[in-house]
Every structure is written in C-alpha cells, then in structure tokens.
Amino acid sequence: MARIGRASLPLLVLAVVFSSGGIGGASPIHSAFSVSISATPSTGNAPLFVSFSATVLSGTPTRYNWSFGDGDYYNGSATPENASPTHEYVAPGRYTAIVEVWEGSASSLGGPVTIMVGHAPIVLSVSATPTSGYAPLTVVYNVSASGGTGTYTYFEWHFGDGGTGSGAVVAHEYTSPGDYHATVTVEDSSGTQATAEMNVSVDSLQVGASSNPASPWVWAAAGFTGGFLVALGALFLLRRRGSDPPERSQPALLAPEAPHSEEAESGKVPSVGNGPTPPDPTETATDASPPAVPAVTLSHRVVVHLSQQGFVNPSELTPPEITQGGIARALGVKQNVLTNVLRRLEENGIVLSSVSHVRGELRRLKSYRLTAQGDALARELRGRKP
C-alpha cells in the first residue's frame, strides 16, 4: 500500500471535506438521488394540456419545483398531485420543461423534456341571407374564423355563378334562376387554409301567369279603368280649352262620370245595363244644386299617394313607400289587386316604374313614380272636394 506523505495529508483532508457535504452543512454540489420526468402528450395543437410525472429513483422527496418552459412555474410540497401536475400550453411553440426535486437541503434536476405545440385547425362558420328568393336576388354572405394563428389574411368567395368576391362580409346579386353552390376559403398568417360552403336557391318570377279563376274579370276591370283614365284625360283637355275663365272652370275630375268603385278594380265587374238611366223629366236642376262628385277609385288613391312622396334622389336608396308592397300597406289593399291597377296606370302614361335597391330590403324591387301627366292628375285630385 502506498503511504501518504506528511505534506500530502492536508490536501487529502480538504478533498474528504468537500466530497462529504462541504463545510458548515452547505448543500452538496451533486445530489445523492436521481429524478426522471415524462410528459403526455409531448406534441399537439394549441391549446394543449400536458400531464407531467416526476419519478425519484432513490430518496424521499420533500418538495417539487416545476418550470414548464412557457414562463409558468409551479412549486409545491411533496404530494402525489404535485409530483404529477397538468399544464396547459395556450400558444404554439417549442417548450422545455424541467423539475427540481428537493430532499431536505439537497436537490436533483429531472428532465429536460421537450413539448411541441402546433397551431389549432382553422374553423369557419358561414351564413347567407337570404338563402332563397326570386331573381334578381341579392345575397349577403358572412364568414367568421377561429383557430390557426388567429390572424387571417385571405378571404376568397366563389358564388357558384362565375362571380367572385373577397372579405369577411360580401354581397352578391344572382340575376338568373338556379341552385348555386357558394364557397369561401380563409388563410391565416402561417399559410394554413380552410374552406366552407353554402347553398342558395334562386327562382324565376312568372309575370302574368295565374291560376286564379277570377283573372279574366280582373283584366276586364283593369281595361275598364284604363278606358276611364283615357276619357278622363281627354275631358280634362277639352275643359281647359273651354271659354270659362280659369278661376271659374270646374276641375276635369268633377265632371259627371260613370260610377266606378274600388271593387271594380279588385276584379269585380260592375253591373252594366242598357246605358245610363235618363233623367226624370219631372225633376229639374237648379243653379243651387252642386254637381255630382264621382267616387274616389283605387287608381285615384294611388296617384295621390305617389304625389305625396316627394322627389327621390337617384343617389339615395329608394324609399319602401313607393314600392308595390309599400303602396299596398299605405292604402290598405291587397297586392294582387294593386298589381293590375299599377299596370294600367303605367300603360296609360300616368306612372313610370323602375327596379332599384330599396331601403331595408336585401334585393331590388320595382318602384313607381308619377309622370308629368300623373302630376297634373294628382293636382286635380287634391283640389277635389270629398
């Protein structure tokens, strides 16, 4: 056995002191036990919940200090729960987790273990309003996205009729009937894409076709109304050419006329005999007797209503009060009755119609306004005494 010299003895004592725990009870440089660590799962998309577990191979732990690598820490006493915590990684990234296990004044590190967190898939929610209707039909599409990077750089629409658009909210007009399959593609800042789809049905509106057996009578009533308006206009021109001073002349609408009621325009044919009943020769008219005032018809009411709506600026949305539905609501009549009246007024040059976007409506509708002849007729009607 080799002998240790006197001069080497102090060095040997110092080495023994350091290797046995240091001077004054300080913590050892290397612990006397080892720790292993596991993570389940170690990969996945955010948000990712990971269950950790620390196993001490020897010794009796008294404390666990966890570092999950994303800035979160957990320190706790040596309980089974603290030895196997669960942590949520909310953002994508690469993380390194470790645990420091203490036994009294000594500690040992477990790990590291790497956690890979990816982006969650992009989830799309798409809607269309309306999903059906008559051509031309304006549909407003809306898409909302979640997942991915949370930053979406690309919204592309294909409406199924060859049209395209971009943006989270878009409007598209279908001019032809058909069933359309619309799709939208959304891309996030990482280049990941997702696609959603929507179906829209557009029908054709048949004009003039009707299965209502009363249709011939409605046309007869409409023809009667048109003839009455033509005669009324001619009478108005003749009266204006008369010899009476303008201030004393009777309005054309106050001239005697055949009785005409709103029922005639709604489809009921008025009773027609062999002609008007001749006046009773025993009855004589006096200057004090007021002239007969003809009944106010639905055509008259439509003309007066349109004259009260004022001028519509072409740059503004059309007010609903001059659409067929708005007129019907204002006058308290059914739209199918009003359709024939408006058609005859248009044929006789009293009103003009056009199709435009209407305030509060998602599709374009037909609206009506008075012509110069209609304005003159409205002035006469407004000056008439009930």
KERONU-138921 format. One record per residue (C-alpha): residue number from 0; residue in three letters; x, y, z. Coordinates in nm, 4 decimals. Example, Ala and Ser with C-alpha at 12.3 -4.5 7.8 and 13.67 -1.06 7.14 Angstrom:
residues 2
+-----+-----+----------+----------+----------+
|   i |  aa |        u |        v |        w |
+-----+-----+----------+----------+----------+
|   0 | ala |   1.2300 |  -0.4500 |   0.7800 |
|   1 | ser |   1.3670 |  -0.1060 |   0.7140 |
+-----+-----+----------+----------+----------+
***
This chain:
residues 386
+-----+-----+----------+----------+----------+
|   i |  aa |        u |        v |        w |
+-----+-----+----------+----------+----------+
|   0 | met |   0.0000 |   0.0000 |   0.0000 |
|   1 | ala |   0.1356 |   0.3355 |  -0.0855 |
|   2 | arg |   0.1837 |   0.5702 |   0.2021 |
|   3 | ile |   0.0616 |   0.9242 |   0.2026 |
|   4 | gly |   0.3328 |   1.1680 |   0.2828 |
|   5 | arg |   0.3060 |   1.4284 |   0.5583 |
|   6 | ala |   0.2935 |   1.7088 |   0.3098 |
|   7 | ser |   0.0013 |   1.5464 |   0.1232 |
|   8 | leu |  -0.2192 |   1.4990 |   0.4307 |
|   9 | pro |  -0.3821 |   1.8474 |   0.4326 |
|  10 | leu |  -0.4853 |   1.8084 |   0.0673 |
|  11 | leu |  -0.6412 |   1.4715 |   0.1412 |
|  12 | val |  -0.8407 |   1.6083 |   0.4363 |
|  13 | leu |  -0.9718 |   1.9006 |   0.2230 |
|  14 | ala |  -1.0835 |   1.6627 |  -0.0525 |
|  15 | val |  -1.2684 |   1.4459 |   0.2023 |
|  16 | val |  -1.4458 |   1.7525 |   0.3457 |
|  17 | phe |  -1.5729 |   1.8722 |   0.0046 |
|  18 | ser |  -1.6779 |   1.5244 |  -0.1068 |
|  19 | ser |  -1.8777 |   1.4578 |   0.2122 |
|  20 | gly |  -2.1088 |   1.7622 |   0.2035 |
|  21 | gly |  -1.8921 |   2.0702 |   0.2432 |
|  22 | ile |  -1.8081 |   2.2841 |   0.5352 |
|  23 | gly |  -2.0744 |   2.4011 |   0.7784 |
|  24 | gly |  -2.3595 |   2.1812 |   0.6438 |
|  25 | ala |  -2.3798 |   2.3510 |   0.2951 |
|  26 | ser |  -2.5699 |   2.1738 |   0.0115 |
|  27 | pro |  -2.3660 |   1.9270 |  -0.1849 |
|  28 | ile |  -2.2560 |   2.0104 |  -0.5354 |
|  29 | his |  -2.4122 |   1.6858 |  -0.6643 |
|  30 | ser |  -2.7206 |   1.5286 |  -0.5066 |
|  31 | ala |  -2.7250 |   1.1778 |  -0.3805 |
|  32 | phe |  -3.0500 |   1.0807 |  -0.5717 |
|  33 | ser |  -3.1752 |   1.0996 |  -0.9332 |
|  34 | val |  -3.5092 |   1.2076 |  -1.0909 |
|  35 | ser |  -3.6717 |   1.1131 |  -1.4215 |
|  36 | ile |  -3.9538 |   1.3111 |  -1.5888 |
|  37 | ser |  -4.2190 |   1.2260 |  -1.8507 |
|  38 | ala |  -4.4823 |   1.4283 |  -2.0430 |
|  39 | thr |  -4.8038 |   1.3034 |  -2.2079 |
|  40 | pro |  -4.8642 |   1.4112 |  -2.4769 |
|  41 | ser |  -4.5449 |   1.5796 |  -2.5850 |
|  42 | thr |  -4.6873 |   1.7133 |  -2.9149 |
|  43 | gly |  -5.0234 |   1.8544 |  -3.0294 |
|  44 | asn |  -5.2135 |   2.1650 |  -3.1329 |
|  45 | ala |  -5.2879 |   2.4569 |  -2.9064 |
|  46 | pro |  -5.4464 |   2.4665 |  -2.6614 |
|  47 | leu |  -5.2549 |   2.1572 |  -2.5457 |
|  48 | phe |  -5.2973 |   2.0000 |  -2.1989 |
|  49 | val |  -4.9862 |   1.8061 |  -2.0913 |
|  50 | ser |  -4.9674 |   1.5707 |  -1.7910 |
|  51 | phe |  -4.6214 |   1.5605 |  -1.6293 |
|  52 | ser |  -4.4828 |   1.2998 |  -1.3915 |
|  53 | ala |  -4.1642 |   1.3057 |  -1.1817 |
|  54 | thr |  -4.0165 |   0.9812 |  -1.0522 |
|  55 | val |  -3.7499 |   0.9819 |  -0.7764 |
|  56 | leu |  -3.5267 |   0.6759 |  -0.8086 |
|  57 | ser |  -3.3956 |   0.6964 |  -0.4526 |
|  58 | gly |  -3.4559 |   0.9086 |  -0.1518 |
|  59 | thr |  -3.7660 |   1.0720 |  -0.0012 |
|  60 | pro |  -3.8702 |   1.3991 |  -0.1759 |
|  61 | thr |  -3.9889 |   1.6905 |   0.0336 |
|  62 | arg |  -4.0656 |   1.9494 |  -0.2416 |
|  63 | tyr |  -4.1176 |   1.9823 |  -0.6209 |
|  64 | asn |  -4.0346 |   2.2959 |  -0.8191 |
|  65 | trp |  -4.1675 |   2.2801 |  -1.1796 |
|  66 | ser |  -4.0704 |   2.5040 |  -1.4733 |
|  67 | phe |  -4.2883 |   2.4437 |  -1.7834 |
|  68 | gly |  -4.0814 |   2.6471 |  -2.0282 |
|  69 | asp |  -4.3545 |   2.8982 |  -2.1233 |
|  70 | gly |  -4.2925 |   3.1333 |  -1.8304 |
|  71 | asp |  -4.5161 |   2.9451 |  -1.5869 |
|  72 | tyr |  -4.3814 |   2.7809 |  -1.2677 |
|  73 | tyr |  -4.5303 |   2.5582 |  -1.0015 |
|  74 | asn |  -4.3794 |   2.4958 |  -0.6589 |
|  75 | gly |  -4.5344 |   2.2668 |  -0.4039 |
|  76 | ser |  -4.4756 |   2.0185 |  -0.1287 |
|  77 | ala |  -4.4051 |   1.6517 |  -0.1932 |
|  78 | thr |  -4.7575 |   1.5221 |  -0.2608 |
|  79 | pro |  -4.8715 |   1.2828 |  -0.5358 |
|  80 | glu |  -5.0591 |   1.5706 |  -0.7028 |
|  81 | asn |  -4.7504 |   1.7925 |  -0.7094 |
|  82 | ala |  -4.5415 |   1.5076 |  -0.8437 |
|  83 | ser |  -4.7804 |   1.4758 |  -1.1457 |
|  84 | pro |  -4.9183 |   1.8208 |  -1.2410 |
|  85 | thr |  -5.1084 |   1.9084 |  -1.5611 |
|  86 | his |  -5.0232 |   2.2221 |  -1.7561 |
|  87 | glu |  -5.1985 |   2.3977 |  -2.0479 |
|  88 | tyr |  -4.9942 |   2.5403 |  -2.3353 |
|  89 | val |  -5.2142 |   2.8049 |  -2.4990 |
|  90 | ala |  -4.9805 |   2.9257 |  -2.7741 |
|  91 | pro |  -4.7931 |   2.7335 |  -3.0441 |
|  92 | gly |  -4.4179 |   2.6875 |  -2.9886 |
|  93 | arg |  -4.1351 |   2.4661 |  -2.8657 |
|  94 | tyr |  -4.1104 |   2.4403 |  -2.4869 |
|  95 | thr |  -3.8597 |   2.2747 |  -2.2459 |
|  96 | ala |  -3.9914 |   2.1582 |  -1.9076 |
|  97 | ile |  -3.7832 |   2.0575 |  -1.6022 |
|  98 | val |  -3.8451 |   1.9764 |  -1.2365 |
|  99 | glu |  -3.6200 |   2.0294 |  -0.9342 |
| 100 | val |  -3.6874 |   1.7775 |  -0.6564 |
| 101 | trp |  -3.5727 |   1.8525 |  -0.3034 |
| 102 | glu |  -3.4923 |   1.6128 |  -0.0224 |
| 103 | gly |  -3.4240 |   1.8217 |   0.2826 |
| 104 | ser |  -3.1429 |   2.0552 |   0.1836 |
| 105 | ala |  -3.0359 |   1.8524 |  -0.1194 |
| 106 | ser |  -3.1935 |   1.8730 |  -0.4661 |
| 107 | ser |  -3.1767 |   1.6989 |  -0.8017 |
| 108 | leu |  -3.2991 |   1.8030 |  -1.1501 |
| 109 | gly |  -3.5315 |   1.5955 |  -1.3671 |
| 110 | gly |  -3.5525 |   1.6494 |  -1.7388 |
| 111 | pro |  -3.5453 |   1.8364 |  -1.9602 |
| 112 | val |  -3.8403 |   1.7201 |  -2.1722 |
| 113 | thr |  -3.9448 |   1.8965 |  -2.4942 |
| 114 | ile |  -4.3082 |   1.9888 |  -2.5718 |
| 115 | met |  -4.4044 |   2.0761 |  -2.9311 |
| 116 | val |  -4.7283 |   2.2784 |  -2.9646 |
| 117 | gly |  -4.8710 |   2.3490 |  -3.3097 |
| 118 | his |  -5.1500 |   2.5716 |  -3.4415 |
| 119 | ala |  -5.5095 |   2.4667 |  -3.3922 |
| 120 | pro |  -5.7007 |   2.3965 |  -3.7162 |
| 121 | ile |  -5.8979 |   2.6855 |  -3.8671 |
| 122 | val |  -6.2707 |   2.6537 |  -3.8014 |
| 123 | leu |  -6.5142 |   2.8511 |  -4.0228 |
| 124 | ser |  -6.8769 |   2.9494 |  -3.9659 |
| 125 | val |  -7.0571 |   3.0783 |  -4.2776 |
| 126 | ser |  -7.4086 |   3.2192 |  -4.3294 |
| 127 | ala |  -7.6148 |   3.3632 |  -4.6159 |
| 128 | thr |  -7.9152 |   3.5979 |  -4.6019 |
| 129 | pro |  -8.1480 |   3.5137 |  -4.7680 |
| 130 | thr |  -8.0850 |   3.1582 |  -4.8848 |
| 131 | ser |  -8.3710 |   3.1592 |  -5.1382 |
| 132 | gly |  -8.5873 |   3.4020 |  -5.3337 |
| 133 | tyr |  -8.6786 |   3.5322 |  -5.6767 |
| 134 | ala |  -8.4330 |   3.6647 |  -5.9348 |
| 135 | pro |  -8.2786 |   3.9161 |  -5.9242 |
| 136 | leu |  -8.1754 |   3.8141 |  -5.5706 |
| 137 | thr |  -7.9100 |   3.9913 |  -5.3609 |
| 138 | val |  -7.7486 |   3.7617 |  -5.1009 |
| 139 | val |  -7.5272 |   3.8840 |  -4.8149 |
| 140 | tyr |  -7.2603 |   3.6289 |  -4.7143 |
| 141 | asn |  -7.0763 |   3.6334 |  -4.3796 |
| 142 | val |  -6.7891 |   3.4138 |  -4.2564 |
| 143 | ser |  -6.6196 |   3.4073 |  -3.9136 |
| 144 | ala |  -6.2968 |   3.2174 |  -3.8380 |
| 145 | ser |  -6.1273 |   3.0776 |  -3.5279 |
| 146 | gly |  -5.8106 |   2.8741 |  -3.4676 |
| 147 | gly |  -5.4944 |   2.8822 |  -3.6746 |
| 148 | thr |  -5.2640 |   3.1700 |  -3.5939 |
| 149 | gly |  -5.5596 |   3.3924 |  -3.5108 |
| 150 | thr |  -5.4551 |   3.6366 |  -3.7857 |
| 151 | tyr |  -5.6413 |   3.5851 |  -4.1154 |
| 152 | thr |  -5.5018 |   3.7428 |  -4.4280 |
| 153 | tyr |  -5.7148 |   3.5992 |  -4.7084 |
| 154 | phe |  -6.0916 |   3.5655 |  -4.7690 |
| 155 | glu |  -6.1926 |   3.4493 |  -5.1190 |
| 156 | trp |  -6.5501 |   3.3780 |  -5.2315 |
| 157 | his |  -6.6793 |   3.1862 |  -5.5336 |
| 158 | phe |  -7.0543 |   3.2392 |  -5.5667 |
| 159 | gly |  -7.1315 |   2.9481 |  -5.7983 |
| 160 | asp |  -7.2388 |   3.1595 |  -6.0971 |
| 161 | gly |  -6.8893 |   3.2609 |  -6.2046 |
| 162 | gly |  -6.8747 |   3.5619 |  -5.9719 |
| 163 | thr |  -6.6067 |   3.6084 |  -5.7055 |
| 164 | gly |  -6.5513 |   3.8363 |  -5.4074 |
| 165 | ser |  -6.3226 |   3.8986 |  -5.1101 |
| 166 | gly |  -6.3728 |   3.9947 |  -4.7474 |
| 167 | ala |  -6.5397 |   3.8523 |  -4.4381 |
| 168 | val |  -6.8762 |   4.0065 |  -4.5404 |
| 169 | val |  -6.9755 |   4.0321 |  -4.9078 |
| 170 | ala |  -7.2967 |   4.0885 |  -5.1078 |
| 171 | his |  -7.3675 |   3.9247 |  -5.4426 |
| 172 | glu |  -7.6603 |   3.9542 |  -5.6828 |
| 173 | tyr |  -7.7906 |   3.6477 |  -5.8673 |
| 174 | thr |  -7.9641 |   3.7597 |  -6.1859 |
| 175 | ser |  -8.0680 |   3.4168 |  -6.3189 |
| 176 | pro |  -8.2698 |   3.1354 |  -6.1590 |
| 177 | gly |  -8.0837 |   2.8271 |  -6.0392 |
| 178 | asp |  -7.9310 |   2.6415 |  -5.7433 |
| 179 | tyr |  -7.5890 |   2.7876 |  -5.6594 |
| 180 | his |  -7.3064 |   2.6377 |  -5.4516 |
| 181 | ala |  -7.1009 |   2.9167 |  -5.2930 |
| 182 | thr |  -6.7615 |   2.8528 |  -5.1269 |
| 183 | val |  -6.5246 |   3.0642 |  -4.9174 |
| 184 | thr |  -6.1536 |   2.9996 |  -4.8487 |
| 185 | val |  -5.9779 |   3.1579 |  -4.5478 |
| 186 | glu |  -5.5990 |   3.1636 |  -4.4945 |
| 187 | asp |  -5.4080 |   3.2602 |  -4.1782 |
| 188 | ser |  -5.0671 |   3.4235 |  -4.1426 |
| 189 | ser |  -4.8904 |   3.0855 |  -4.1482 |
| 190 | gly |  -5.0389 |   2.9938 |  -4.4871 |
| 191 | thr |  -5.2849 |   2.7386 |  -4.3468 |
| 192 | gln |  -5.6210 |   2.7386 |  -4.5294 |
| 193 | ala |  -5.9766 |   2.6230 |  -4.4568 |
| 194 | thr |  -6.2859 |   2.6141 |  -4.6825 |
| 195 | ala |  -6.6603 |   2.6313 |  -4.6087 |
| 196 | glu |  -6.9629 |   2.6205 |  -4.8384 |
| 197 | met |  -7.3234 |   2.7445 |  -4.8640 |
| 198 | asn |  -7.6165 |   2.6688 |  -5.0985 |
| 199 | val |  -7.8542 |   2.9338 |  -5.2362 |
| 200 | ser |  -8.1696 |   2.8726 |  -5.4444 |
| 201 | val |  -8.2944 |   3.1391 |  -5.6882 |
| 202 | asp |  -8.6384 |   3.1038 |  -5.8512 |
| 203 | ser |  -8.7901 |   3.2740 |  -6.1539 |
| 204 | leu |  -9.0862 |   3.5051 |  -6.1027 |
| 205 | gln |  -9.3573 |   3.4334 |  -6.3618 |
| 206 | val |  -9.5246 |   3.7546 |  -6.4637 |
| 207 | gly |  -9.8816 |   3.7356 |  -6.5928 |
| 208 | ala |  -9.9361 |   3.3648 |  -6.5185 |
| 209 | ser | -10.2135 |   3.2980 |  -6.2693 |
| 210 | ser | -10.4306 |   3.0050 |  -6.1727 |
| 211 | asn | -10.6906 |   3.2338 |  -6.0191 |
| 212 | pro | -11.0217 |   3.1768 |  -6.1994 |
| 213 | ala | -11.1095 |   3.5405 |  -6.1424 |
| 214 | ser | -10.8191 |   3.6590 |  -6.3631 |
| 215 | pro | -11.0384 |   3.7338 |  -6.6730 |
| 216 | trp | -11.2591 |   3.9522 |  -6.4572 |
| 217 | val | -10.9550 |   4.1315 |  -6.3163 |
| 218 | trp | -10.8376 |   4.2055 |  -6.6695 |
| 219 | ala | -11.1844 |   4.3278 |  -6.7631 |
| 220 | ala | -11.1881 |   4.5609 |  -6.4641 |
| 221 | ala | -10.8372 |   4.6817 |  -6.5462 |
| 222 | gly | -10.9447 |   4.7532 |  -6.9061 |
| 223 | phe | -11.2426 |   4.9479 |  -6.7797 |
| 224 | thr | -11.0115 |   5.1505 |  -6.5548 |
| 225 | gly | -10.7727 |   5.2249 |  -6.8418 |
| 226 | gly | -11.0553 |   5.3421 |  -7.0649 |
| 227 | phe | -11.1881 |   5.5598 |  -6.7886 |
| 228 | leu | -10.8491 |   5.7258 |  -6.7384 |
| 229 | val | -10.8129 |   5.7953 |  -7.1114 |
| 230 | ala | -11.1606 |   5.9511 |  -7.1249 |
| 231 | leu | -11.0813 |   6.1497 |  -6.8122 |
| 232 | gly | -10.7673 |   6.2915 |  -6.9698 |
| 233 | ala | -10.9495 |   6.3873 |  -7.2875 |
| 234 | leu | -11.2230 |   6.5548 |  -7.0883 |
| 235 | phe | -10.9629 |   6.7456 |  -6.8917 |
| 236 | leu | -10.8038 |   6.8802 |  -7.2115 |
| 237 | leu | -11.1436 |   6.9833 |  -7.3534 |
| 238 | arg | -11.2363 |   7.1670 |  -7.0371 |
| 239 | arg | -10.9069 |   7.3531 |  -7.0353 |
| 240 | arg | -10.9763 |   7.4712 |  -7.3912 |
| 241 | gly | -11.3243 |   7.5980 |  -7.2989 |
| 242 | ser | -11.4284 |   7.9604 |  -7.2760 |
| 243 | asp | -11.4689 |   7.9767 |  -6.8985 |
| 244 | pro | -11.2081 |   8.1799 |  -6.7104 |
| 245 | pro | -10.9508 |   7.9565 |  -6.5399 |
| 246 | glu | -11.0517 |   8.0665 |  -6.1940 |
| 247 | arg | -11.4155 |   7.9648 |  -6.2520 |
| 248 | ser | -11.3652 |   7.6446 |  -6.4510 |
| 249 | gln | -11.4526 |   7.3155 |  -6.2871 |
| 250 | pro | -11.1703 |   7.0607 |  -6.2486 |
| 251 | ala | -11.1950 |   6.7835 |  -6.5014 |
| 252 | leu | -11.2354 |   6.5261 |  -6.2273 |
| 253 | leu | -11.5527 |   6.6940 |  -6.1067 |
| 254 | ala | -11.7209 |   6.6479 |  -6.4450 |
| 255 | pro | -12.0010 |   6.3875 |  -6.4485 |
| 256 | glu | -11.8585 |   6.0398 |  -6.4918 |
| 257 | ala | -11.9758 |   5.6829 |  -6.4815 |
| 258 | pro | -11.9806 |   5.5397 |  -6.1288 |
| 259 | his | -11.6562 |   5.3489 |  -6.0609 |
| 260 | ser | -11.5603 |   5.1894 |  -5.7352 |
| 261 | glu | -11.2620 |   5.0207 |  -5.5826 |
| 262 | glu | -11.4464 |   4.6871 |  -5.6130 |
| 263 | ala | -11.4274 |   4.7132 |  -5.9917 |
| 264 | glu | -11.0509 |   4.7420 |  -5.9806 |
| 265 | ser | -11.0226 |   4.4471 |  -5.7411 |
| 266 | gly | -11.1666 |   4.2136 |  -6.0010 |
| 267 | lys | -11.5459 |   4.2507 |  -5.9693 |
| 268 | val | -11.7086 |   4.3621 |  -6.2952 |
| 269 | pro | -11.9558 |   4.6454 |  -6.2326 |
| 270 | ser | -12.3150 |   4.5896 |  -6.3378 |
| 271 | val | -12.3759 |   4.7326 |  -6.6850 |
| 272 | gly | -12.7328 |   4.7766 |  -6.8218 |
| 273 | asn | -12.8516 |   4.9255 |  -7.1490 |
| 274 | gly | -12.6935 |   5.2542 |  -7.0647 |
| 275 | pro | -12.7339 |   5.5247 |  -6.8024 |
| 276 | thr | -13.0853 |   5.5874 |  -6.6773 |
| 277 | pro | -13.2249 |   5.9024 |  -6.8444 |
| 278 | pro | -13.3110 |   6.1843 |  -6.6101 |
| 279 | asp | -13.6649 |   6.2065 |  -6.4808 |
| 280 | pro | -13.8373 |   6.4832 |  -6.6795 |
| 281 | thr | -14.0283 |   6.5778 |  -6.3647 |
| 282 | glu | -13.7034 |   6.6678 |  -6.1917 |
| 283 | thr | -13.5397 |   6.9941 |  -6.2770 |
| 284 | ala | -13.1892 |   7.1041 |  -6.1870 |
| 285 | thr | -13.1323 |   7.4376 |  -6.0229 |
| 286 | asp | -12.8239 |   7.6508 |  -6.0079 |
| 287 | ala | -12.8096 |   7.5853 |  -5.6334 |
| 288 | ser | -12.7687 |   7.2087 |  -5.6824 |
| 289 | pro | -12.3987 |   7.1094 |  -5.6564 |
| 290 | pro | -12.2541 |   6.8952 |  -5.9344 |
| 291 | ala | -12.2274 |   6.5214 |  -5.8681 |
| 292 | val | -11.8871 |   6.4176 |  -5.7283 |
| 293 | pro | -11.7633 |   6.0862 |  -5.8731 |
| 294 | ala | -11.6471 |   5.8126 |  -5.6369 |
| 295 | val | -11.2761 |   5.8086 |  -5.5447 |
| 296 | thr | -11.1279 |   5.4991 |  -5.7021 |
| 297 | leu | -10.8189 |   5.2975 |  -5.6113 |
| 298 | ser | -10.6410 |   5.4475 |  -5.9133 |
| 299 | his | -10.7056 |   5.7954 |  -5.7735 |
| 300 | arg | -10.5746 |   5.6948 |  -5.4332 |
| 301 | val | -10.2556 |   5.5508 |  -5.5862 |
| 302 | val | -10.1913 |   5.8726 |  -5.7825 |
| 303 | val | -10.2446 |   6.0917 |  -5.4743 |
| 304 | his | -10.0232 |   5.8650 |  -5.2604 |
| 305 | leu |  -9.7344 |   5.8806 |  -5.5076 |
| 306 | ser |  -9.7686 |   6.2603 |  -5.5337 |
| 307 | gln |  -9.7174 |   6.2865 |  -5.1571 |
| 308 | gln |  -9.3821 |   6.1025 |  -5.1549 |
| 309 | gly |  -9.1745 |   6.3877 |  -5.2946 |
| 310 | phe |  -8.8624 |   6.3718 |  -5.5097 |
| 311 | val |  -8.6302 |   6.0698 |  -5.4745 |
| 312 | asn |  -8.2602 |   6.1499 |  -5.5211 |
| 313 | pro |  -8.1053 |   5.8970 |  -5.7639 |
| 314 | ser |  -7.8005 |   5.8681 |  -5.5377 |
| 315 | glu |  -8.0125 |   5.7527 |  -5.2417 |
| 316 | leu |  -8.1804 |   5.4207 |  -5.1724 |
| 317 | thr |  -8.5399 |   5.4030 |  -5.2905 |
| 318 | pro |  -8.7916 |   5.4503 |  -5.0053 |
| 319 | pro |  -9.0212 |   5.1494 |  -4.9493 |
| 320 | glu |  -9.3309 |   5.3739 |  -4.9645 |
| 321 | ile |  -9.3190 |   5.3841 |  -5.3472 |
| 322 | thr |  -9.2842 |   5.0065 |  -5.3970 |
| 323 | gln |  -9.5853 |   4.7897 |  -5.4659 |
| 324 | gly |  -9.5789 |   4.6486 |  -5.1123 |
| 325 | gly |  -9.5389 |   4.9949 |  -4.9574 |
| 326 | ile |  -9.8302 |   5.1376 |  -5.1600 |
| 327 | ala | -10.0494 |   4.8405 |  -5.0673 |
| 328 | arg |  -9.9740 |   4.8881 |  -4.6968 |
| 329 | ala | -10.0379 |   5.2623 |  -4.7121 |
| 330 | leu | -10.3725 |   5.2201 |  -4.8885 |
| 331 | gly | -10.4799 |   4.9082 |  -4.7003 |
| 332 | val | -10.5348 |   4.6910 |  -5.0089 |
| 333 | lys | -10.4040 |   4.3555 |  -5.1284 |
| 334 | gln | -10.1019 |   4.3457 |  -5.3578 |
| 335 | asn | -10.2712 |   4.1265 |  -5.6191 |
| 336 | val | -10.5397 |   4.3947 |  -5.6569 |
| 337 | leu | -10.2796 |   4.6706 |  -5.6768 |
| 338 | thr | -10.0767 |   4.4904 |  -5.9462 |
| 339 | asn | -10.3346 |   4.5377 |  -6.2198 |
| 340 | val | -10.4059 |   4.8985 |  -6.1210 |
| 341 | leu | -10.0374 |   4.9911 |  -6.1404 |
| 342 | arg | -10.0014 |   4.8121 |  -6.4737 |
| 343 | arg | -10.2876 |   5.0092 |  -6.6268 |
| 344 | leu | -10.1624 |   5.3382 |  -6.4839 |
| 345 | glu |  -9.8251 |   5.2669 |  -6.6415 |
| 346 | glu |  -9.9791 |   5.1715 |  -6.9782 |
| 347 | asn | -10.1707 |   5.4995 |  -6.9844 |
| 348 | gly |  -9.8672 |   5.7126 |  -6.9082 |
| 349 | ile |  -9.9691 |   5.8084 |  -6.5530 |
| 350 | val |  -9.6784 |   5.6341 |  -6.3720 |
| 351 | leu |  -9.3319 |   5.5068 |  -6.4578 |
| 352 | ser |  -9.1676 |   5.2023 |  -6.2960 |
| 353 | ser |  -8.8053 |   5.1060 |  -6.2385 |
| 354 | val |  -8.6125 |   4.8340 |  -6.0497 |
| 355 | ser |  -8.3704 |   4.9569 |  -5.7840 |
| 356 | his |  -8.2289 |   4.8857 |  -5.4391 |
| 357 | val |  -8.4836 |   4.9655 |  -5.1671 |
| 358 | arg |  -8.4021 |   5.0864 |  -4.8181 |
| 359 | gly |  -8.4316 |   4.7975 |  -4.5701 |
| 360 | glu |  -8.4544 |   4.5285 |  -4.8407 |
| 361 | leu |  -8.1850 |   4.2803 |  -4.9434 |
| 362 | arg |  -8.2956 |   4.2573 |  -5.3070 |
| 363 | arg |  -8.4000 |   4.5041 |  -5.5717 |
| 364 | leu |  -8.7685 |   4.5797 |  -5.6101 |
| 365 | lys |  -8.9884 |   4.7615 |  -5.8608 |
| 366 | ser |  -9.0788 |   5.1179 |  -5.7591 |
| 367 | tyr |  -9.3171 |   5.3729 |  -5.9110 |
| 368 | arg |  -9.3265 |   5.7498 |  -5.9683 |
| 369 | leu |  -9.5643 |   5.9878 |  -6.1453 |
| 370 | thr |  -9.5126 |   6.1198 |  -6.4968 |
| 371 | ala |  -9.5902 |   6.4819 |  -6.5889 |
| 372 | gln |  -9.9392 |   6.3681 |  -6.6836 |
| 373 | gly |  -9.9669 |   6.1898 |  -6.3480 |
| 374 | asp |  -9.8596 |   6.5050 |  -6.1612 |
| 375 | ala | -10.1337 |   6.7049 |  -6.3357 |
| 376 | leu | -10.3885 |   6.4389 |  -6.2459 |
| 377 | ala | -10.2725 |   6.4384 |  -5.8827 |
| 378 | arg | -10.3162 |   6.8178 |  -5.8591 |
| 379 | glu | -10.6731 |   6.7878 |  -5.9827 |
| 380 | leu | -10.7458 |   6.5071 |  -5.7362 |
| 381 | arg | -10.6029 |   6.7012 |  -5.4416 |
| 382 | gly | -10.8213 |   7.0010 |  -5.5269 |
| 383 | arg | -11.1337 |   6.7872 |  -5.5358 |
| 384 | lys | -11.3880 |   6.8191 |  -5.2541 |
| 385 | pro | -11.4875 |   6.4887 |  -5.0933 |
+-----+-----+----------+----------+----------+
***
